[in-house]
Structures are given as C-alpha cells and as structure tokens.
Amino acid sequence: MHKQVQRIAMFTALAIGTSALSVTPALAIPTTQDQDHHDQYQKDRNEHPEYVNNKYYQLGNKEGYDDHKKNLQRKEHNHTYNTDMDKQAHDYGYQQGWEGKDYHEHQKPN
C-alpha cells in the first residue's frame, strides 16, 4: 500500500511539473500580430529616424491619428514650418498617423 501511494504521488508531481513547463514558455512568447506591429513600426522608424524627435512629425502624427479615428482626412494643415524638413516630417507623421500608427504608443520603454 505504501509503495502504491508513493507511486501515485510521484506520478502526480511529474504530471504537474510537465504541464507547468509546457505552459510557461507560451506565456512569454508575443503573438504574431504583436510582433508584426512592432516590426512594421521599427521599419517605419528606421526609414526616417531623423523625424522621430521632430516636433512637427509628432504633431503631424497626432493629427493623422486623430483623423484616422474619426475616419475623416483633412485637406489642409495650417502650420508655419521653420524648414522644408519640418514640413516633410509633419507630412510623414500625418501619413503614419492616418495609417493608424500612433507615435505615442511606442514611447513606452521595453
């Protein structure tokens, strides 16, 4: 009887340990959708890294993202830009926002 109880206890411990090991890695793996979203953001960010800290890029992205949520694209942007690069950064940021890519989502440290 003692050996039978000991075997059941060992079997139960082994079953619990095996199931815990098989579930744990699944919890740490990001979903494919999360990875794709992150990869696309990194690709966009690497195409124009000079724009990321530009206040006009950030403004354009905010306006574009707001318009994306409203599903209403504005025709004019009434801003005074310091340089042509600021206008390009704004336009690029707006386009990114219009596509649903929010600059502020990615400001959280990993």
Secondary structure, 3 states (H helix, E strand, C coil): CHHHHHHHHHHHHHHHHHHHHHHHHHHHCCCHHHHHHHHHHHHHHHHCCCCCCCHHHHHHHHHHHHHHHHCCCCCCCCCCCCCHHHHHHHHHHHHHHHCCCCHHHHHCCC
